[in-house]
Amino acid sequence: MRQVAADLKSRGDLGFVPTMGALHAGHMALVELAVRENAGVAASIFVNPTQFGDPEDFDKYPNTLDADLTMLEQAGVEAVFLPDVSVIYPPGDETIVETTKLANMLHGEVRPGHFRGVTTVVTRLFNIVQPHRAYFGKKDYQQLAVIRRMVSDLHIPVEIRGVETVRDADGLALSSRNVRLTPEQRRAAAVLNAALTDAEEAIRGGADLDAARRVIRERIGAAPLARLQAIDIVDAATFEPVEGRPNGMVGIMVSALFGDVLLIDQREVTP
């Protein structure tokens, strides 16, 4: 893979899209931007075991490899890295990478160890591929902040590009996990985007952040198949928690369970 990446870089900048497969239009938005911005594009498909807290959740992760490879090729991706677990985590492996603060707050409290698994695998993929730019979706809002912090702290020479969330017609953010929802849960899951819209309207109408949290709780609480897990509101620039009436852009993150499927969503809001 490193040799293939070097060959691609001989033509100019290399873009890289790391994925866990089960690709959808959200992933393809990352690929499309990468193709526009770089001379060559590589992707990876690797379901990373270290970011799953529940082994059963890992086992249930969808596998659509043939379709994924077709989508990537048609979109202009020239190389796909498909490593075995033993390649990414060699026998005797004991090294981790962790953003000690960002990884253990907010959604990191709901999913302990998750972001440590993300930063560890992304560091290893970056070391193998050595791209100029890498592409991540804004739906995983905290993950994007964690990766940017890691790249800055470790002086990794990769530009991190965040790409806007792609949504279905009813507003649900596209996610590989959505295929695990029952039809009833899938209809109910649109409540996440609706709750964020309610909060945005409240903030723009002059409400404080306690009121914004209240409207999110009320909207999600009214959906019988949704179990709210967390509401986090942070300064969009510093990722510090904020209270009262915001005077700048805030990021609002929500997570909820639909059956045993955890879904997340986010919104950046300016008063």
N, C-alpha and C positions, 0 to 999 in steps of 0.2 A: 504494500500500500504506500509506503514512504517513497519507493521508487516511482510508482505511478504518479503520485502527487508532485514529485520533483519534475517529472516530464511535463505535467500540466502547467507547472509554474514557469517552465522555460518559455511559455508563450505570453506570460503576464500574470496578473493577480489571480489567485485561486480562492474561490468561495467554497464554504463547507457548511452543509446542513446535517447536523447530527439528529437522528430520529430513533424511535423504538419500533418503527414500522406501523402497520395498520393505518396507512396514509389516507388523508382526506384533503379537502380543499384548503384547510388551514396550513397543512404542511406544504402544499403546492404553492401557496402564496410566498412562503419563504424561498422555495426553489426559484420561482419566477423572478423575485428581486435579486437573488444571487446570480442568475443567468444574465440579468441586465447589467449588473455592476462589475462583473469579473470576466476575464478571458476564458476561464475554465471553472467548472463546478464539480465537486465531489460530494457525496452524501455517505452516511453510515446508517445501518440498521442493526441495532443491538439492544435487546431487551435487558436492561441493566438490573441484575438481581439485588444490588446493594441499596437501591432506592425504594425498595418495597418493604414495608414493615410487616406485611402479612404474606407468608409464602403462598397462601391460596390465591391472593390477589395477583401475585406474579404468575402463577400457573394458569390463571384465567385470561391473561393478557392476549388479545387476539393476534393471530398470525395470518397475514395475507401476503406472503412474500412474493408470489408470482405476480399478483396485481400491482404490488408496490414497485417492483422492478420495471414493469411496463410503464407505469406512470412516470417514474423518474427518467427513464430513457426518452419517452416522448416529450418531456419537458426540457430536455437538453443537458441532463446530468451525464457526465462522461465516465465517472467511476463510482462504484458503490462498495464500501468496505463492510464486509459481513463477518466479523470476527467471532470465534468461539469464546465462551467465558474464560477458558484457560489461556487465551491470548491476552485478554484485557487484565485478568487477575491470575498471574502465573502461580504455579505451586509454591507455597510458602509465602505468598503475598502478605504484607503487613503494613503497607503505607497507605495513609488516608490523606485527603485534602479537605479542610473544613474552614468555612468562614464562621468563626466561633460565636459571633454575636448574631449576624443576620440569619444564620441557619437554625437558630434555636429560639426564635421569637415568632410571633404571629402564626402563620400556617405551619411553621416548624414545630410548634408546640402540639398541633393536631397530628402531625406526622413525624414523630421523633426519628432522627437519623436520615430522613428522606433527602434533605439538601446536602448532607455529607456524602451520600451516595452519588448525587448529581455532580458535585464539584470534583469528586474523585474520578469518576468516569470521564467527565469532560476534559479534565487535565490530561488524562492518558490519551484520549482521542486527539487532542490538540498536539501532544508530543509526537504522535505517530504521523498525523496528516500535515501538520505545520502549515495551516492555511493563512492567507492574508486577512480574510474576513470570515466570521461565522454568524449564522442566522438563527434567531430564537423568536418565538411568538410572545406577544405582550399578555396573552391570556394567563400564562404562568408568570404573573407580575413579580412575585417575590423571587422566583427562580432567576428571572432576568437580572434583577438587582444583585443576587448572590453571585452569579457568573461574572457580572461586571466588576464586582468587588474583588473576586478571586483573581481575575486577569490583571487588574490594577496592582493588587498586593504582590503578586508573584512576577510582575514585569513580563507577562506572556505577550509576545508581539502579535496579537490577533485583535482586530477591530470587531467589536460585538455590535451587531445590528439587530434592533428590535423591530418586529413587524406587527402591524395592527391585527387584532383578533378578527377572524372570519366567523360569521354567524349564519345559522339557518334562518329561514323566513320568519319564524316566530321569535327570533332573537337568541336562541340557545347557542352558546359558543361551541364550535365544532371541537370534538374530542374523540380520541380513539375509544374512550370508555363509554361513549354514548351507545355503542352497539350492544352493550350489556343491559341496557334499560328495557323493561317491559314497555309495551305501547302506552300503558297508563302512566308509568313513571316518566316516559319520554315527554308526554304532554305536560306533566306536572313540572318538569325540569325547566321549562320556560320561565318559571317564577323567579329564577336567579337574575336574569336580565331585567325582568319587570321590577324587582326589588331595587336593583341598582338605579333604574330610571326614576323610581319614586324618590330615592335618596338624592339623586342629582337635582331633581326639581325642587326638593325641600331646601337644599343648600343654596341653590341659585335664587330661591325666594327669601333668603335671609335667615334660615334656620341654623341653629348650631349643630354640632356633630352628634350630641346626645339625641337630638330629635331625628337626625338622619339614621342613627342606629335603630331608633324606635320604629321608624317606618319600614326598615328592612325586616326587623323581627315580626312586625305585624303582617307584612305581605307574605313572607315565607311561612309564618305560623299558620296562615289561613290555607296553605296548601297541604292537604292531609297526608300526602305521600312524601313530603319533604321533612327532614330533620336537620335543622340549622346546627352547624358545628362551630362556626366562628364568623365574627365580623371584625375586620381590622381596618382602621383608617390611619394613614400615615402621610407625612409630608412627602410629596412626590420627588423632591430633590434629595432629601437627606435620609428618607425612610424612617425618620423618627416619628413616634406616635404624636398625634396632635389632638387638642381638645378645644372646646369653645367654638367660636365662629372663625372659620379659616380665612386667612388673608392672602393665600396663594393656592396653587394647585395641590390637591390631595389625591392620593390613590386609595380607593375603597376596594377591599377584597372580601369576598364572601365564600364560604364553603358549606355544603349541605350534603347529607346522605339521602339517596333514593334507593331504598332497599339496602344492599351492601355496596352500592356504587357511590364513591365520593366524587362530587363535581365541584369545581371552583370557577369563579368568574371575577372580573375586576372592571373598574371604571376609573379613569382620571377625570377629575371634576375641578373646574375653576369657578369660584363664586361669581 
